[in-house]
């Protein structure tokens, strides 16, 4: 009887625990992405150059890039050296649902947000979604590094 009671209680509590775990995970992912966006703004000011945060909707990844030249001397944006240039991946349970930002060349799933040396940035909206249709929306407001976060 005790075993049956414990099994029933476990079955009732597990969905609630899973939902709260998503909330914690979404909060962490949101904070990480917001921190990356703010870091890009700071780097643009410190390095006195445009810094971009690239968002790959298909791969579920984002990274920082700065202007540079390739082997042929052509100017373009390249992933930063070190940890900042490494792609950060969303967990399998989350995806970029909608991105309202500039489109990268060559892919309909590649976007970027520009941060300028003067402290301004592009306006952008990045919406993350879980498999359960929970959403987290990050809004880059374009002036003085203002970034807002909304959950639903």
Helices and strands as residue ranges (DSSP letters): H 2-47, E 51-56, E 61-69, E 75-79, G 83-85, E 88-89, E 94-100, E 102-103, E 110-115, E 124-130, E 135-140, E 147-151
